[in-house]
Amino acid sequence: MLLPKDLEKQQNEPFHLSEAVQNLRKSIHSLLGAKEDLTSHWVESVRFIIDDLSTLSSEPCSWSDTSHGMNDEDLEIIEHEIHELEDELDKLRSRLREEDSVRSSLHNRYLDLKGNVRVFCRIRPPARKEQQAAVVPSLNKIHVAVSGKRKIFELDKVFLPASTQDDVFAEVSPLVRSALDGHNVCVFAYGQTGAGKTFTMEGNRELPGIVPRTLQTLFHQASSDRSRSYIFTFSMLELYMGSLRDLLVSAPQRITDPAPKCLSIQMDVKGWVEIENLSEFVIKDAKQARKLYRTGSRARATACTNSNEVSSRSHCLIRVTMACTDHSGENPILSKLWLVDLGGSERLLKTNAKGQILEEGKAINLSLTALGDVISALQKKQPHIPYRNSKLTQILRDSLGEDAKTVMLVHVSPSKEDAGETVCSLTFATRARGIHLGKELSEYEHQQRTLKLDAIKQQLEKHERNCEHLQDNILELQFLQRKKKEMLMHHNNLQNQPPGVQINDEQVRTPLPTIPEKQIKKRERRECKETKDMSSSPGSIDRPRFMTQTTSSRLKGRHEVTNHVSSNVHDKNKTMKDRKHKQIPERSQRYTAGCNMMKKAAKVAPVDIDVVESQQCSEKGEETQKVDNHQQNNKSGSLFAGLKSGFGMCSLKNVINDAVPDVVVSGGHSASRMSKNQVELRKVGTRAAQPAPARRTWDYGPAKPPRRFTTW
Ligand SMILES: Nc1ncnc2c1ncn2[C@@H]1O[C@H](COP(=O)(O)OP(=O)(O)OP(=O)(O)O)[C@@H](O)[C@H]1O
């Protein structure tokens, strides 16, 4: 791979350099998700550096030549091109949305046809002491020899002892896409103690299991999706002896420590199940999620049993909730992904369990039976589904239905000693599959189904390719547009230089003055802290790291910094001097920061208010304008957040001016808050010149009830 150092050497060969940078971009992009330590954030940072390099390389003279010699006509052409690119981008985005919705429905049809509940079997490799095997697997059948008889079980697929974690995850990964498309998903690991459930779900450092791979895939797919943005939250709990325990809340250490809050299962009118008091963490990348997972795993109840030295004595449930929004940031679609490592299903007589272990075993078996009953009733489309029989099925109620997708991984031991357990587990699996004796598909039906599946798969692949192609086009146009904007910005910077300041060639050639990364991070942290109030207001969205820090926004941020503050932000004295030099009083800088924040908030929840009434009385010099917002979502939240945090009039003015082109709120207004949903703007001036203050009232309608997502 080429290093930036090498690229620098080639600066005199712009053609090769540009090509090299493009290649580097591609290889970095393809590396995303390939290795564990290449997080999306890391790749984003490298991409950012490369973008800088390509700005320098692909048009080496563009900055100096064009910026120096640009006249009004050139500027107009560039502005026109920027608008054209924006139109083109809008068209591409809407085409991407259409393509994506076709892709999503095809993907769903494909999974529906395969079966909403899919049951797989994984056979653990035999341990050293296990000599005689009792199971003979084939592609989707498994023969078990028990008490001199042979029993045959049919499943969707059988994973042999030599199957890898990759093989298993290949069957689970389509469900991850489904979850991102807005469907609830459940992945269960079922089986007797010591059959390999935890190995499949968690794996180890060398062979990561379903949980770490799912988290990685979620973030990888979400970050490459240009048409939507996501917010992920992570929770982890266990169901131990019939009671729920939050695994991400530390247990009280001392007698004086408060007891953990009691978790209770709630369901809203739409059937969305929520667990009251369960802690929920916003996760911004897979690393953060894995850290939480490790914390939760350590807190799990385990014990040494006859079958497993570290046997899990509870059901462990991991929940990843996704809120997906399109570019408008409104009407998020919520979905849940459950990854469940069930407690070991064991015949208590065989294990000689006593005391606490016996009680734990009983509790596990009771809830497993209830789970089997629910899945079986769903498969048979029975009118009554017995969700209430166990806490496990109550929690998973909204994720085990018609629209949800379920994968059950039944784990069995190959050993002859465990043949009885294996038959029990496979009976459960067959029941969950809903295929009963005599109800299997005929050969002809099977063929027809396969043909249909192949046809859908082909269509799906075509639409996936189309989506990828559109995403690439969008990226390219965004890059082009950004470059043109940078040219304009650079030109404006040159124009705004105070007289007497000499611009040397070096300055002109450097499009982005280097601000130390530390300073940028500090500024980001400060802004994050300042916007925290706003983002916690109902309806506002706290974006994941990969959403908040796109390359273009970072570049934009850097330009904003350089416009107002000195380029050398290290040097405090120099910054002060520059401020003085550029005649930007500190207060107005604070206001500008406020405006930017408000604009950011408005971007998350666009302010869309219309003037519904406008009167002007020329005699009195008064004007009244009633402004109404039709969508009544979180606009008042954004505006009042701005007022509350002290940015006051300037922020309000900017947001209203941006949102309503006909209304110009000048600096000569004052704002006062009349009620919870109204702001009154009053013109201020000398009493003699203005006998009566003009009034404008912005009515934001009733405050919106808090959104479910933010109030958990
Ligand atoms: N496919 C596999 N490949 C290699 N080792 C495996 C495999 N499956 C299980 N093992 C090993 O078998 C042992 C028991 O597995 P594991 O702890 O995952 O069982 P379990 O079903 O989760 O048991 P419990 O219900 O008691 O928690 C572990 O040492 C694990 O590493």
The ligand as a Gaussian input file, in Angstrom:
#p B3LYP/6-31G(d) Opt

LIG

0 1
 N      -17.652000     -25.871000      17.606000
 C      -16.749000     -25.924000      18.583000
 N      -15.452000     -25.922000      18.306000
 C      -14.526000     -25.975000      19.280000
 N      -14.825000     -26.037000      20.602000
 C      -16.114000     -26.038000      20.966000
 C      -17.148000     -25.989000      19.975000
 N      -18.314000     -26.015000      20.634000
 C      -18.034000     -26.059000      21.935000
 N      -16.720000     -26.078000      22.154000
 C      -16.039000     -26.132000      23.459000
 O      -16.855000     -26.917000      24.327000
 C      -16.855000     -26.379000      25.643000
 C      -18.287000     -26.116000      26.140000
 O      -18.875000     -25.171000      25.284000
 P      -19.820000     -23.980000      25.799000
 O      -19.357000     -23.414000      27.090000
 O      -19.964000     -23.061000      24.677000
 O      -21.138000     -24.801000      26.078000
 P      -22.569000     -24.227000      26.469000
 O      -23.551000     -24.958000      25.649000
 O      -22.584000     -22.761000      26.387000
 O      -22.706000     -24.695000      27.959000
 P      -23.601000     -24.030000      29.135000
 O      -25.009000     -24.115000      28.744000
 O      -23.307000     -24.845000      30.325000
 O      -23.111000     -22.624000      29.280000
 C      -16.033000     -25.118000      25.595000
 O      -14.763000     -25.383000      26.076000
 C      -15.969000     -24.780000      24.130000
 O      -14.776000     -24.111000      23.789000

